[in-house]
Amino acid sequence: MRNWLSIGIILWLMTCCAGCEKSEGQKPLLPDIPEEPIVIVYENDVHCAVEGYAQLAAVRDSIMKETPYVSTVSCGDFVQGGLVGNISQGEYIVDIMNRVGYDVVTLGNHEFDYGMEQLFRLTERLNATAVCANLRDMRMERSMFAPYHIIRYGQTDVAFVGLLTTSTPTSTSPLTYQDEEGNIIYTFMKEEFYHHAQQQIDAARAKGADYVVVLSHLGDIPDEDNPTSLTFIAQTTGVDVVLDGHSHSVIPDTLIMNATGNPVQLSSTGTEFQHIGLLSIGTDGKVSTRLIPTEGQEGNTEIQTYVDEIKDKVFESGMKTVGKNTVTLNATDEEGNRLVRLQEMPLGNLCADAFCHVLGTDVALINGGGIRTDMPLGEVTYNHLLAIFPFGNTACTATLSGQQLADALEVAVKLLPEENGSFMQVSGMRFMVNPQLPSPVVLGNDGLFSHVSPTAPRRVSHIYIRCKESGEYLPLDPKRIYTLASFDYVLKELGSDGMLRYATLTKDNLGLDAEILATYIGQYLGGTIGAPYDSVEGRIVISYE
């Protein structure tokens, strides 16, 4: 298989001149271009899918037999999303990347999940250069990371510019970016994003960069008014290639016109090592991108052995059985659509019920973005629960009025029918949603929930709350005070757009999310997951009438 891979790579390198010409503002093509092509091996949104690192290393090794000008880069979201990252707070992932031999990485929003101090520890531990042009410390008025890094291949200089989504403060805990008084001390430069990005591109050109490759964690899917890779390309000049992440899109190669009508190559590998990307700068100075499916590729033995050693450490402590599952409990469908982020799902009901029943509250809200994978059939171990809840959130309770709860639900569904990590799986309640109506949610200058417009129609209606004593569902009382269970991420750290910022925290640190789920399965379900989790119950009814 490796021989076939080498043949395929050679043929591709020979034909990579079919890509686009260098962008305006660059040096003449010759004599700068080396005699062998430059190849950049790239990935994005690995999310702790550690098995793919051995295949990536093997692909890179094959390419290095054909050309000495090879680098390995990442477009972010590598330390979070699975057990290996969660248990070590990203350190095991960084150790694997160091063993593979990365050259440049940019940051994804999930690199911030363990807090700023841990982020800085991880980037110091990482041998690769971390680039991020739009993360700035407002106290010292300086960038926290190098905006770009230039690598010389023969006589050709390639600049790698890092850009991170400006939605990071609301897709991770907003408190991460504040001081003890609640003042925002880190900015992602949303208001001046395009101007600042252009300045960094121009600076890299001025330093002698023949090519500019942007390692982007912006995504190509519209996200309110946050910049995307598409809007970034359209409003800037001087970029040759954008290697993108965040949206988990599979983009082998496409051309997007920049601000002056010149083509820019755009590519993205999907997520969890669906593909390994290859960017080639040919001997004629033209660029092209290609995706190789990771499945079926032979792996680098040394890297695979090291990954297995790490996995053994992680899984050894989590093999204790907590119960068995007899029904289908999926977070996604067969196409990889994350259904827990846009509709009621039995797995979401199970997770929300665990919080509601174990913590004894009227209702529970669990953000769909916090439920990361399916529940397997058969034996369920603690490791399985950690895979479902990989972020290490702790359980909390709070009180809020019926009106505040109704407002929070409006925030949860504000992006329907698009998927949204802030979409809530619920327990102890039922309601209807009409996604055809414009969202009445008003966000503040900080990007967090401010209020619901008093004059706009509401998307959410027919809200009923289950009576704990009788089990009967009664209409929500706007003035009544209800008890609520959720993650600390939502209740303490202003996560999920700050939708519960007006709730009053009552109890904190009530146990790890996976522990709450284990307790519910063992003590409340008798160790077996079955009915009613074999189907949805109509807790969230989406109606277009």
PyMOL commands that set and color helices and strands:
alter all, ss='L'
color gray80, all
select helices_A, chain A and resi 2-18+52-64+83-88+91-100+109-112+116-125+168-171+174-177+193-206+229-234+301-316+339-341+346-359+368-370+382-388+402-412+488-491+495-498+513-524
alter helices_A, ss='H'
color red, helices_A
select strands_A, chain A and resi 38-43+70-74+104-106+129-131+136-137+142-143+148-153+156-164+186-187+211-217+241-244+250-257+263-269+275-281+287-293+321-325+363-367+378-381+395-401+424-427+429-433+441-443+449-452+460-466+473-475+481-487+504-507+528-529+540-542
alter strands_A, ss='S'
color yellow, strands_A
deselect
rebuild
show_as cartoon
